[in-house]
Amino acid sequence: MDKWFAKTIIKTGIEGLIGESGVVREVDGIKAAKIHGDLYSFAESVPFEDGTPFVVKGVDGGTIIPEFKNQNN
């Protein structure tokens, strides 16, 4: 029966970005998530500087929820 069904589920759209790496970019005073060369909005205000790396933790209504690595390590 397994030969008829895909063993993995492929997510597309913004949901497909979960787990991907990106960087904070500031454009016209607004901070955005740059992932694979495209810019996305953050779900809430981001207190990090332009160029700070992150991983996409989740999405909420078409916006990115980032997870920042500890900057002290």
C-alpha positions in Angstrom: 0.0 0.0 0.0 2.9 2.4 0.7 3.8 2.5 -3.0 0.7 4.6 -3.7 1.4 7.3 -1.0 4.2 9.8 -0.5 6.3 9.0 2.6 7.0 12.7 3.2 4.8 15.7 3.2 6.2 18.7 1.3 5.1 22.1 2.6 5.0 25.0 0.2 4.5 28.7 0.5 5.4 30.4 3.7 4.9 27.2 5.8 7.8 25.7 3.8 10.2 28.2 5.3 10.0 26.7 8.8 13.5 25.5 9.8 15.2 27.7 7.1 17.9 30.2 8.0 17.6 33.9 7.3 19.0 37.3 8.3 17.4 40.5 9.6 17.4 43.3 6.9 16.4 46.9 7.5 14.7 48.5 4.6 13.4 52.1 4.9 13.6 51.8 8.7 11.5 48.6 8.7 13.1 45.3 9.8 12.3 42.3 7.5 13.3 38.7 7.3 15.5 37.9 4.3 15.2 34.2 3.4 16.5 32.8 0.1 16.8 36.3 -1.3 13.1 37.2 -0.5 11.9 39.6 2.2 9.1 38.6 4.6 7.5 40.5 7.5 8.2 39.5 11.1 5.2 38.6 13.3 6.3 41.2 15.9 9.0 43.8 16.4 12.5 42.4 16.3 15.1 44.0 18.6 18.1 42.8 16.6 20.3 44.7 14.1 20.6 44.4 10.4 22.5 41.2 9.4 21.6 39.2 12.5 21.1 35.5 11.6 18.0 33.5 12.7 16.1 30.3 12.0 12.4 30.4 11.1 10.6 28.9 14.2 7.1 29.2 12.8 4.7 31.3 10.8 1.6 33.3 11.9 -0.8 34.6 9.3 1.8 35.0 6.6 4.5 36.5 8.9 7.7 35.0 10.2 8.3 33.9 13.8 12.1 33.9 14.2 14.3 32.1 16.7 17.6 33.9 17.3 20.7 32.1 18.5 22.3 33.2 21.7 24.6 36.0 20.6 27.0 35.4 23.6 28.1 31.9 22.3 
